[in-house]
Amino acid sequence: MTTAPPAGPAAPPRALPALFVPSPTSAPRPEAPSLPPVRRTPLVVSGLLAVALTAYVWSAHGAKPGVLLLLGLGLGVALFHSRFGFTSAWRQLIAVGNGTGLFGSQPAPSAGPIGVGLVVGSLLFAVGMQLGGACASGTLFAVGSGQTSVLLTLGGFIAGATLAAWQFDLWKDLPAWEPVVLSEHIGWAGSWAVTIAALLLVVLVTRRVQARRNPPPLGPVPSARTAAVRALRGSWPLAVGALVLAVLGAGVLAVSGGAWGVTSAFSLWGSELVGALGGHPENWTWWRQPGNAEMLAGPVLADKTSLTDIGIMIGAAVAAALGGTWALHRGIPWRTAVASVLGGVLMGIGARLAGGCNIGAYLAGVASGSLSGWLWGAVALAGTWLGLRLRPLFGLGNPKPGDGVC
């Protein structure tokens, strides 16, 4: 009987091209902690407030404002569950390389002029984000979830936006070119294709940077193992949060005819307060502009942006109470308080100069195929770098390569 020759060493598996080999872009993420118990009192209060305010707006101002408030409530829930905010995302990327026709309305693109105001405003806004600890939408959902220090940021935000509206004559004639909207030159299909290609390029570049620097993962937040419980109480995957926010943002566009925005309401709230204290904001040049005069003259609870902003705060409160994380933060260091107010003021002024914030100018601008949105984002990266250098002056730490939360 013959025997087979001894087998030689096994041939090494054929290497796949580098393009198809997944490379880790960050260290493994630790397991999320278990959920704390539901905060019943905040849940009942915020839930009743949501129901009562929706019923009032619907009966007093009609279906369109009522639906906008409901969309705002949904945005608040989605922002909280996905922990979606721009401030930490900009900081993560710069510091550690982590890049992870309804109701009679005619939807219109969101495009802004390209000029000095856009550049200076987006730079100031990005610096303010890093000092204040939140962007515009992040400020709203953080306030709703009980973060007291961010309430100071909101106050500064309103003050800065009101100051910029009051002094509109000082900056309204800054040099600028007319808005550039791709659809007007290459059609909507071409604009969509160019925008998607540019976004894919951003993804590839940020993933390359992240893979090279191998930053720490984002810190885990309390969550649940079952999908049903996680949908109501736990954290959502970023992709799920982005999809829900996109659908709700599209709803705002369809119902109101304008893209989702945040900061114009802050100018309105501050100006209403000035009027209540005996001032005359109706005489300001800002409020004599087309569209602005009607906003100031009308009720706040009929204003599109005010409704979605209020809805975000209440929706976030409901979500935070369900998740067991709603809590008032006490004992704010004085330097943190100063940074919060100053950051809010810078964001308020910057948003007016640049024509909006991360949502209204950057996100809506890019989605509309406007070059102003891309320029806003590019300058905001530079402003984030500057803001990180200013944070230590106020006792605020900057992330280090081993930190999982920024």
KOLNU-848807 format. One record per residue (C-alpha): z, x, y; residue in three letters; chain. Coordinates in nm, 2 decimals, padded with zeros to 4 digits. Example, Ala and Ser with C-alpha at 12.3 -4.5 7.8 and 13.67 -1.06 7.14 Angstrom:
<nodes>
+--------+--------+--------+------+------+
|      w |      u |      v | rose | nuti |
+--------+--------+--------+------+------+
|  00.78 |  01.23 | -00.45 |  ALA |    A |
|  00.71 |  01.37 | -00.11 |  SER |    A |
+--------+--------+--------+------+------+
</nodes>
This chain:
<nodes>
+--------+--------+--------+------+------+
|      w |      u |      v | rose | nuti |
+--------+--------+--------+------+------+
|  00.00 |  00.00 |  00.00 |  MET |    A |
| -00.09 |  00.13 |  00.33 |  THR |    A |
|  00.13 |  00.11 |  00.64 |  THR |    A |
|  00.02 |  00.06 |  00.99 |  ALA |    A |
|  00.05 |  00.36 |  01.22 |  PRO |    A |
|  00.35 |  00.35 |  01.44 |  PRO |    A |
|  00.29 |  00.16 |  01.76 |  ALA |    A |
|  00.26 |  00.37 |  02.07 |  GLY |    A |
|  00.43 |  00.29 |  02.39 |  PRO |    A |
|  00.33 | -00.04 |  02.54 |  ALA |    A |
|  00.07 | -00.02 |  02.81 |  ALA |    A |
|  00.22 | -00.09 |  03.15 |  PRO |    A |
|  00.14 | -00.43 |  03.30 |  PRO |    A |
| -00.16 | -00.43 |  03.53 |  ARG |    A |
| -00.04 | -00.41 |  03.89 |  ALA |    A |
| -00.14 | -00.71 |  04.10 |  LEU |    A |
| -00.29 | -00.64 |  04.44 |  PRO |    A |
| -00.03 | -00.61 |  04.71 |  ALA |    A |
| -00.15 | -00.93 |  04.87 |  LEU |    A |
| -00.03 | -01.13 |  04.57 |  PHE |    A |
|  00.30 | -00.97 |  04.52 |  VAL |    A |
|  00.58 | -01.15 |  04.70 |  PRO |    A |
|  00.79 | -00.92 |  04.90 |  SER |    A |
|  01.14 | -01.02 |  05.01 |  PRO |    A |
|  01.16 | -01.09 |  05.38 |  THR |    A |
|  01.54 | -01.09 |  05.39 |  SER |    A |
|  01.84 | -01.03 |  05.17 |  ALA |    A |
|  01.93 | -01.31 |  04.94 |  PRO |    A |
|  02.10 | -01.61 |  05.10 |  ARG |    A |
|  02.46 | -01.67 |  04.99 |  PRO |    A |
|  02.55 | -02.00 |  04.84 |  GLU |    A |
|  02.64 | -02.28 |  05.08 |  ALA |    A |
|  03.00 | -02.39 |  05.10 |  PRO |    A |
|  03.10 | -02.74 |  05.00 |  SER |    A |
|  03.10 | -03.02 |  05.25 |  LEU |    A |
|  03.42 | -03.11 |  05.45 |  PRO |    A |
|  03.53 | -03.48 |  05.45 |  PRO |    A |
|  03.36 | -03.73 |  05.67 |  VAL |    A |
|  03.51 | -03.76 |  06.02 |  ARG |    A |
|  03.57 | -04.13 |  06.03 |  ARG |    A |
|  03.68 | -04.19 |  06.39 |  THR |    A |
|  03.39 | -04.00 |  06.55 |  PRO |    A |
|  03.15 | -04.17 |  06.31 |  LEU |    A |
|  03.27 | -04.52 |  06.40 |  VAL |    A |
|  03.27 | -04.45 |  06.77 |  VAL |    A |
|  02.92 | -04.29 |  06.77 |  SER |    A |
|  02.78 | -04.55 |  06.53 |  GLY |    A |
|  02.90 | -04.84 |  06.74 |  LEU |    A |
|  02.77 | -04.67 |  07.06 |  LEU |    A |
|  02.43 | -04.63 |  06.90 |  ALA |    A |
|  02.41 | -04.99 |  06.80 |  VAL |    A |
|  02.54 | -05.13 |  07.13 |  ALA |    A |
|  02.32 | -04.91 |  07.35 |  LEU |    A |
|  02.01 | -04.98 |  07.14 |  THR |    A |
|  02.08 | -05.36 |  07.16 |  ALA |    A |
|  02.13 | -05.34 |  07.54 |  TYR |    A |
|  01.82 | -05.13 |  07.61 |  VAL |    A |
|  01.61 | -05.35 |  07.39 |  TRP |    A |
|  01.72 | -05.67 |  07.56 |  SER |    A |
|  01.73 | -05.54 |  07.91 |  ALA |    A |
|  01.42 | -05.32 |  07.92 |  HIS |    A |
|  01.21 | -05.42 |  07.63 |  GLY |    A |
|  01.07 | -05.29 |  07.30 |  ALA |    A |
|  00.92 | -04.97 |  07.43 |  LYS |    A |
|  01.24 | -04.82 |  07.57 |  PRO |    A |
|  01.43 | -04.95 |  07.27 |  GLY |    A |
|  01.20 | -04.77 |  07.03 |  VAL |    A |
|  01.22 | -04.45 |  07.24 |  LEU |    A |
|  01.60 | -04.46 |  07.21 |  LEU |    A |
|  01.57 | -04.51 |  06.83 |  LEU |    A |
|  01.33 | -04.21 |  06.81 |  LEU |    A |
|  01.59 | -04.01 |  07.01 |  GLY |    A |
|  01.86 | -04.10 |  06.76 |  LEU |    A |
|  01.64 | -03.99 |  06.48 |  GLY |    A |
|  01.56 | -03.66 |  06.66 |  LEU |    A |
|  01.94 | -03.60 |  06.70 |  GLY |    A |
|  02.00 | -03.65 |  06.33 |  VAL |    A |
|  01.71 | -03.42 |  06.24 |  ALA |    A |
|  01.80 | -03.15 |  06.48 |  LEU |    A |
|  02.16 | -03.14 |  06.35 |  PHE |    A |
|  02.08 | -03.15 |  05.98 |  HIS |    A |
|  01.81 | -02.88 |  06.01 |  SER |    A |
|  02.02 | -02.68 |  06.26 |  ARG |    A |
|  01.69 | -02.65 |  06.45 |  PHE |    A |
|  01.71 | -02.47 |  06.78 |  GLY |    A |
|  01.51 | -02.21 |  06.96 |  PHE |    A |
|  01.79 | -02.00 |  07.10 |  THR |    A |
|  01.90 | -01.84 |  06.77 |  SER |    A |
|  01.55 | -01.82 |  06.65 |  ALA |    A |
|  01.44 | -01.61 |  06.95 |  TRP |    A |
|  01.76 | -01.40 |  06.92 |  ARG |    A |
|  01.71 | -01.34 |  06.54 |  GLN |    A |
|  01.35 | -01.23 |  06.59 |  LEU |    A |
|  01.43 | -00.98 |  06.87 |  ILE |    A |
|  01.76 | -00.85 |  06.75 |  ALA |    A |
|  01.72 | -00.82 |  06.37 |  VAL |    A |
|  01.36 | -00.90 |  06.30 |  GLY |    A |
|  01.42 | -01.24 |  06.14 |  ASN |    A |
|  01.12 | -01.46 |  06.20 |  GLY |    A |
|  01.20 | -01.70 |  05.97 |  THR |    A |
| -00.17 | -04.57 |  07.11 |  GLY |    A |
|  00.12 | -04.81 |  07.06 |  LEU |    A |
|  00.29 | -05.02 |  07.32 |  PHE |    A |
| -00.01 | -04.99 |  07.55 |  GLY |    A |
|  00.02 | -04.61 |  07.60 |  SER |    A |
| -00.26 | -04.37 |  07.59 |  GLN |    A |
| -00.15 | -04.03 |  07.45 |  PRO |    A |
| -00.24 | -03.74 |  07.67 |  ALA |    A |
| -00.22 | -03.36 |  07.62 |  PRO |    A |
|  00.06 | -03.16 |  07.77 |  SER |    A |
| -00.08 | -02.88 |  07.98 |  ALA |    A |
|  00.06 | -02.68 |  08.27 |  GLY |    A |
| -00.09 | -02.45 |  08.53 |  PRO |    A |
| -00.10 | -02.08 |  08.46 |  ILE |    A |
|  00.07 | -01.89 |  08.74 |  GLY |    A |
|  00.38 | -01.73 |  08.89 |  VAL |    A |
|  00.59 | -02.03 |  08.83 |  GLY |    A |
|  00.52 | -02.04 |  08.46 |  LEU |    A |
|  00.60 | -01.67 |  08.42 |  VAL |    A |
|  00.91 | -01.66 |  08.63 |  VAL |    A |
|  01.04 | -01.99 |  08.49 |  GLY |    A |
|  00.99 | -01.91 |  08.13 |  SER |    A |
|  01.16 | -01.57 |  08.18 |  LEU |    A |
|  01.46 | -01.73 |  08.35 |  LEU |    A |
|  01.48 | -02.00 |  08.09 |  PHE |    A |
|  01.49 | -01.74 |  07.80 |  ALA |    A |
|  01.76 | -01.54 |  07.97 |  VAL |    A |
|  01.96 | -01.86 |  08.03 |  GLY |    A |
|  01.92 | -01.95 |  07.66 |  MET |    A |
|  02.09 | -01.64 |  07.55 |  GLN |    A |
|  02.37 | -01.67 |  07.81 |  LEU |    A |
|  02.42 | -02.04 |  07.76 |  GLY |    A |
|  02.41 | -02.03 |  07.39 |  GLY |    A |
|  02.15 | -02.31 |  07.34 |  ALA |    A |
|  01.81 | -02.43 |  07.45 |  CYS |    A |
|  01.75 | -02.77 |  07.60 |  ALA |    A |
|  01.73 | -02.97 |  07.27 |  SER |    A |
|  02.00 | -02.74 |  07.12 |  GLY |    A |
|  02.23 | -02.82 |  07.41 |  THR |    A |
|  02.20 | -03.19 |  07.35 |  LEU |    A |
|  02.26 | -03.19 |  06.98 |  PHE |    A |
|  02.54 | -02.93 |  07.02 |  ALA |    A |
|  02.71 | -03.15 |  07.28 |  VAL |    A |
|  02.68 | -03.45 |  07.05 |  GLY |    A |
|  02.84 | -03.26 |  06.77 |  SER |    A |
|  03.15 | -03.18 |  06.98 |  GLY |    A |
|  03.08 | -02.82 |  07.10 |  GLN |    A |
|  03.27 | -02.82 |  07.43 |  THR |    A |
|  03.14 | -02.49 |  07.55 |  SER |    A |
|  02.79 | -02.62 |  07.54 |  VAL |    A |
|  02.90 | -02.91 |  07.76 |  LEU |    A |
|  02.94 | -02.65 |  08.03 |  LEU |    A |
|  02.59 | -02.54 |  07.96 |  THR |    A |
|  02.47 | -02.89 |  08.00 |  LEU |    A |
|  02.65 | -02.93 |  08.33 |  GLY |    A |
|  02.49 | -02.61 |  08.45 |  GLY |    A |
|  02.15 | -02.72 |  08.32 |  PHE |    A |
|  02.17 | -03.04 |  08.52 |  ILE |    A |
|  02.28 | -02.86 |  08.83 |  ALA |    A |
|  02.00 | -02.60 |  08.81 |  GLY |    A |
|  01.73 | -02.87 |  08.75 |  ALA |    A |
|  01.86 | -03.07 |  09.04 |  THR |    A |
|  01.87 | -02.76 |  09.27 |  LEU |    A |
|  01.51 | -02.68 |  09.18 |  ALA |    A |
|  01.40 | -03.04 |  09.25 |  ALA |    A |
|  01.59 | -03.03 |  09.59 |  TRP |    A |
|  01.42 | -02.70 |  09.69 |  GLN |    A |
|  01.08 | -02.79 |  09.55 |  PHE |    A |
|  00.92 | -02.70 |  09.89 |  ASP |    A |
|  01.02 | -02.33 |  09.83 |  LEU |    A |
|  00.82 | -02.29 |  09.51 |  TRP |    A |
|  00.56 | -02.57 |  09.49 |  LYS |    A |
|  00.29 | -02.35 |  09.64 |  ASP |    A |
|  00.33 | -02.04 |  09.41 |  LEU |    A |
|  00.00 | -01.90 |  09.31 |  PRO |    A |
| -00.15 | -02.06 |  08.99 |  ALA |    A |
| -00.47 | -02.14 |  08.82 |  TRP |    A |
| -00.56 | -02.48 |  08.69 |  GLU |    A |
| -00.44 | -02.57 |  08.33 |  PRO |    A |
| -00.67 | -02.44 |  08.05 |  VAL |    A |
| -00.70 | -02.68 |  07.76 |  VAL |    A |
| -00.91 | -02.56 |  07.47 |  LEU |    A |
| -01.03 | -02.91 |  07.38 |  SER |    A |
| -01.21 | -02.93 |  07.71 |  GLU |    A |
| -01.42 | -02.63 |  07.62 |  HIS |    A |
| -01.46 | -02.64 |  07.24 |  ILE |    A |
| -01.36 | -03.00 |  07.15 |  GLY |    A |
| -01.05 | -03.12 |  06.97 |  TRP |    A |
| -01.17 | -02.99 |  06.63 |  ALA |    A |
| -01.23 | -02.65 |  06.77 |  GLY |    A |
| -00.90 | -02.66 |  06.96 |  SER |    A |
| -00.71 | -02.75 |  06.64 |  TRP |    A |
| -00.88 | -02.47 |  06.44 |  ALA |    A |
| -00.80 | -02.21 |  06.70 |  VAL |    A |
| -00.44 | -02.32 |  06.73 |  THR |    A |
| -00.39 | -02.32 |  06.35 |  ILE |    A |
| -00.55 | -01.98 |  06.32 |  ALA |    A |
| -00.32 | -01.85 |  06.60 |  ALA |    A |
| -00.01 | -02.00 |  06.43 |  LEU |    A |
| -00.11 | -01.84 |  06.10 |  LEU |    A |
| -00.14 | -01.50 |  06.27 |  LEU |    A |
|  00.21 | -01.55 |  06.42 |  VAL |    A |
|  00.35 | -01.62 |  06.07 |  VAL |    A |
|  00.18 | -01.32 |  05.92 |  LEU |    A |
|  00.30 | -01.08 |  06.20 |  VAL |    A |
|  00.66 | -01.21 |  06.19 |  THR |    A |
|  00.67 | -01.19 |  05.81 |  ARG |    A |
|  00.54 | -00.84 |  05.83 |  ARG |    A |
|  00.81 | -00.74 |  06.08 |  VAL |    A |
|  01.08 | -00.92 |  05.88 |  GLN |    A |
|  00.98 | -00.76 |  05.55 |  ALA |    A |
|  00.98 | -00.42 |  05.71 |  ARG |    A |
|  01.32 | -00.46 |  05.87 |  ARG |    A |
|  01.47 | -00.67 |  05.58 |  ASN |    A |
|  01.72 | -00.86 |  05.80 |  PRO |    A |
|  02.02 | -01.05 |  05.67 |  PRO |    A |
|  01.97 | -01.42 |  05.58 |  PRO |    A |
|  02.08 | -01.70 |  05.80 |  LEU |    A |
|  02.43 | -01.79 |  05.74 |  GLY |    A |
|  02.47 | -02.08 |  05.50 |  PRO |    A |
|  02.60 | -02.41 |  05.63 |  VAL |    A |
|  02.80 | -02.68 |  05.43 |  PRO |    A |
|  02.57 | -02.87 |  05.21 |  SER |    A |
|  02.55 | -03.09 |  04.90 |  ALA |    A |
|  02.38 | -03.03 |  04.56 |  ARG |    A |
|  02.23 | -03.38 |  04.52 |  THR |    A |
|  01.93 | -03.47 |  04.74 |  ALA |    A |
|  02.07 | -03.82 |  04.83 |  ALA |    A |
|  02.40 | -03.69 |  04.96 |  VAL |    A |
|  02.22 | -03.39 |  05.13 |  ARG |    A |
|  01.99 | -03.62 |  05.32 |  ALA |    A |
|  02.29 | -03.80 |  05.48 |  LEU |    A |
|  02.55 | -03.53 |  05.50 |  ARG |    A |
|  02.42 | -03.18 |  05.41 |  GLY |    A |
|  02.19 | -02.93 |  05.56 |  SER |    A |
|  01.81 | -02.98 |  05.53 |  TRP |    A |
|  01.56 | -02.71 |  05.45 |  PRO |    A |
|  01.39 | -02.59 |  05.76 |  LEU |    A |
|  01.05 | -02.72 |  05.64 |  ALA |    A |
|  01.19 | -03.07 |  05.59 |  VAL |    A |
|  01.35 | -03.06 |  05.94 |  GLY |    A |
|  01.03 | -02.94 |  06.09 |  ALA |    A |
|  00.83 | -03.22 |  05.93 |  LEU |    A |
|  01.08 | -03.49 |  06.03 |  VAL |    A |
|  01.08 | -03.36 |  06.39 |  LEU |    A |
|  00.70 | -03.35 |  06.40 |  ALA |    A |
|  00.68 | -03.71 |  06.29 |  VAL |    A |
|  00.94 | -03.83 |  06.54 |  LEU |    A |
|  00.78 | -03.62 |  06.81 |  GLY |    A |
|  00.44 | -03.78 |  06.73 |  ALA |    A |
|  00.62 | -04.12 |  06.76 |  GLY |    A |
|  00.74 | -04.03 |  07.11 |  VAL |    A |
|  00.38 | -03.94 |  07.20 |  LEU |    A |
|  00.23 | -04.26 |  07.06 |  ALA |    A |
|  00.49 | -04.49 |  07.21 |  VAL |    A |
|  00.52 | -04.33 |  07.56 |  SER |    A |
|  00.18 | -04.17 |  07.60 |  GLY |    A |
|  00.35 | -03.83 |  07.68 |  GLY |    A |
|  00.47 | -03.55 |  07.46 |  ALA |    A |
|  00.84 | -03.52 |  07.37 |  TRP |    A |
|  01.02 | -03.35 |  07.66 |  GLY |    A |
|  01.39 | -03.29 |  07.75 |  VAL |    A |
|  01.45 | -03.14 |  08.09 |  THR |    A |
|  01.30 | -03.38 |  08.34 |  SER |    A |
|  01.59 | -03.61 |  08.27 |  ALA |    A |
|  01.84 | -03.35 |  08.39 |  PHE |    A |
|  01.68 | -03.35 |  08.73 |  SER |    A |
|  01.70 | -03.73 |  08.73 |  LEU |    A |
|  02.06 | -03.74 |  08.63 |  TRP |    A |
|  02.16 | -03.48 |  08.89 |  GLY |    A |
|  01.97 | -03.66 |  09.16 |  SER |    A |
|  02.12 | -03.99 |  09.07 |  GLU |    A |
|  02.46 | -03.83 |  09.10 |  LEU |    A |
|  02.37 | -03.69 |  09.44 |  VAL |    A |
|  02.26 | -04.04 |  09.55 |  GLY |    A |
|  02.58 | -04.19 |  09.42 |  ALA |    A |
|  02.78 | -03.93 |  09.63 |  LEU |    A |
|  02.59 | -04.03 |  09.95 |  GLY |    A |
|  02.29 | -03.80 |  09.94 |  GLY |    A |
|  01.93 | -03.91 |  09.97 |  HIS |    A |
|  01.73 | -03.75 |  09.69 |  PRO |    A |
|  01.45 | -04.00 |  09.75 |  GLU |    A |
|  01.36 | -03.80 |  10.06 |  ASN |    A |
|  01.31 | -03.48 |  09.86 |  TRP |    A |
|  00.95 | -03.37 |  09.82 |  THR |    A |
|  01.00 | -03.35 |  09.45 |  TRP |    A |
|  01.07 | -03.72 |  09.42 |  TRP |    A |
|  00.78 | -03.81 |  09.64 |  ARG |    A |
|  00.53 | -03.67 |  09.39 |  GLN |    A |
|  00.31 | -03.91 |  09.18 |  PRO |    A |
|  00.52 | -04.04 |  08.89 |  GLY |    A |
|  00.84 | -03.89 |  09.01 |  ASN |    A |
|  00.91 | -04.16 |  09.27 |  ALA |    A |
|  00.88 | -04.43 |  09.01 |  GLU |    A |
|  01.12 | -04.24 |  08.78 |  MET |    A |
|  01.39 | -04.21 |  09.05 |  LEU |    A |
|  01.35 | -04.57 |  09.16 |  ALA |    A |
|  01.37 | -04.71 |  08.81 |  GLY |    A |
|  01.68 | -04.75 |  08.59 |  PRO |    A |
|  01.79 | -04.44 |  08.39 |  VAL |    A |
|  01.79 | -04.63 |  08.07 |  LEU |    A |
|  01.43 | -04.71 |  08.11 |  ALA |    A |
|  01.33 | -04.35 |  08.16 |  ASP |    A |
|  01.15 | -04.21 |  07.85 |  LYS |    A |
|  01.31 | -03.86 |  07.86 |  THR |    A |
|  01.66 | -03.99 |  07.94 |  SER |    A |
|  01.64 | -04.23 |  07.64 |  LEU |    A |
|  01.54 | -03.96 |  07.39 |  THR |    A |
|  01.80 | -03.72 |  07.54 |  ASP |    A |
|  02.08 | -03.97 |  07.51 |  ILE |    A |
|  01.96 | -04.07 |  07.17 |  GLY |    A |
|  01.97 | -03.70 |  07.05 |  ILE |    A |
|  02.33 | -03.67 |  07.16 |  MET |    A |
|  02.44 | -03.99 |  06.99 |  ILE |    A |
|  02.23 | -03.92 |  06.68 |  GLY |    A |
|  02.38 | -03.57 |  06.65 |  ALA |    A |
|  02.73 | -03.71 |  06.68 |  ALA |    A |
|  02.66 | -03.96 |  06.40 |  VAL |    A |
|  02.52 | -03.68 |  06.18 |  ALA |    A |
|  02.80 | -03.43 |  06.26 |  ALA |    A |
|  03.07 | -03.70 |  06.18 |  ALA |    A |
|  02.90 | -03.78 |  05.85 |  LEU |    A |
|  02.88 | -03.41 |  05.77 |  GLY |    A |
|  03.25 | -03.36 |  05.85 |  GLY |    A |
|  03.18 | -03.10 |  06.11 |  THR |    A |
|  03.23 | -03.29 |  06.44 |  TRP |    A |
|  03.51 | -03.12 |  06.63 |  ALA |    A |
|  03.60 | -03.05 |  06.99 |  LEU |    A |
|  03.62 | -02.68 |  07.06 |  HIS |    A |
|  03.91 | -02.57 |  07.28 |  ARG |    A |
|  04.03 | -02.24 |  07.43 |  GLY |    A |
|  03.70 | -02.12 |  07.57 |  ILE |    A |
|  03.73 | -01.77 |  07.72 |  PRO |    A |
|  03.66 | -01.76 |  08.09 |  TRP |    A |
|  03.37 | -01.52 |  08.06 |  ARG |    A |
|  03.21 | -01.74 |  07.80 |  THR |    A |
|  03.26 | -02.04 |  08.03 |  ALA |    A |
|  03.09 | -01.85 |  08.32 |  VAL |    A |
|  02.80 | -01.75 |  08.09 |  ALA |    A |
|  02.76 | -02.11 |  07.97 |  SER |    A |
|  02.74 | -02.24 |  08.33 |  VAL |    A |
|  02.52 | -01.96 |  08.45 |  LEU |    A |
|  02.29 | -01.99 |  08.15 |  GLY |    A |
|  02.25 | -02.36 |  08.21 |  GLY |    A |
|  02.17 | -02.31 |  08.58 |  VAL |    A |
|  01.90 | -02.05 |  08.49 |  LEU |    A |
|  01.75 | -02.28 |  08.23 |  MET |    A |
|  01.75 | -02.58 |  08.47 |  GLY |    A |
|  01.57 | -02.37 |  08.74 |  ILE |    A |
|  01.34 | -02.21 |  08.49 |  GLY |    A |
|  01.24 | -02.54 |  08.33 |  ALA |    A |
|  01.13 | -02.68 |  08.67 |  ARG |    A |
|  00.94 | -02.37 |  08.77 |  LEU |    A |
|  00.76 | -02.35 |  08.43 |  ALA |    A |
|  00.70 | -02.72 |  08.39 |  GLY |    A |
|  00.93 | -02.76 |  08.09 |  GLY |    A |
|  01.14 | -02.60 |  07.82 |  CYS |    A |
|  01.09 | -02.49 |  07.46 |  ASN |    A |
|  00.99 | -02.85 |  07.38 |  ILE |    A |
|  00.80 | -02.98 |  07.68 |  GLY |    A |
|  00.63 | -02.66 |  07.79 |  ALA |    A |
|  00.61 | -02.43 |  07.48 |  TYR |    A |
|  00.59 | -02.66 |  07.18 |  LEU |    A |
|  00.40 | -02.95 |  07.35 |  ALA |    A |
|  00.17 | -02.70 |  07.52 |  GLY |    A |
|  00.08 | -02.52 |  07.20 |  VAL |    A |
|  00.03 | -02.85 |  07.02 |  ALA |    A |
| -00.20 | -02.96 |  07.30 |  SER |    A |
| -00.41 | -02.65 |  07.28 |  GLY |    A |
| -00.30 | -02.54 |  07.63 |  SER |    A |
| -00.29 | -02.17 |  07.71 |  LEU |    A |
|  00.02 | -02.23 |  07.92 |  SER |    A |
|  00.22 | -02.30 |  07.60 |  GLY |    A |
|  00.13 | -01.96 |  07.45 |  TRP |    A |
|  00.20 | -01.78 |  07.77 |  LEU |    A |
|  00.54 | -01.95 |  07.79 |  TRP |    A |
|  00.63 | -01.83 |  07.44 |  GLY |    A |
|  00.51 | -01.47 |  07.51 |  ALA |    A |
|  00.72 | -01.44 |  07.83 |  VAL |    A |
|  01.02 | -01.60 |  07.66 |  ALA |    A |
|  01.03 | -01.32 |  07.41 |  LEU |    A |
|  01.06 | -01.07 |  07.69 |  ALA |    A |
|  01.33 | -01.29 |  07.85 |  GLY |    A |
|  01.52 | -01.30 |  07.52 |  THR |    A |
|  01.52 | -00.92 |  07.51 |  TRP |    A |
|  01.66 | -00.92 |  07.86 |  LEU |    A |
|  01.91 | -01.18 |  07.78 |  GLY |    A |
|  02.04 | -00.98 |  07.49 |  LEU |    A |
|  02.11 | -00.69 |  07.72 |  ARG |    A |
|  02.31 | -00.92 |  07.96 |  LEU |    A |
|  02.52 | -01.09 |  07.69 |  ARG |    A |
|  02.78 | -00.81 |  07.66 |  PRO |    A |
|  02.86 | -00.84 |  08.03 |  LEU |    A |
|  03.01 | -01.18 |  07.95 |  PHE |    A |
|  03.19 | -01.08 |  07.63 |  GLY |    A |
|  02.92 | -01.22 |  07.41 |  LEU |    A |
|  02.83 | -01.03 |  07.10 |  GLY |    A |
|  02.48 | -00.94 |  06.99 |  ASN |    A |
|  02.37 | -00.96 |  06.62 |  PRO |    A |
|  02.37 | -00.64 |  06.42 |  LYS |    A |
|  02.16 | -00.56 |  06.12 |  PRO |    A |
|  02.43 | -00.68 |  05.88 |  GLY |    A |
|  02.50 | -01.01 |  06.05 |  ASP |    A |
|  02.39 | -01.33 |  05.89 |  GLY |    A |
|  02.44 | -01.55 |  06.19 |  VAL |    A |
|  02.32 | -01.48 |  06.54 |  CYS |    A |
+--------+--------+--------+------+------+
</nodes>
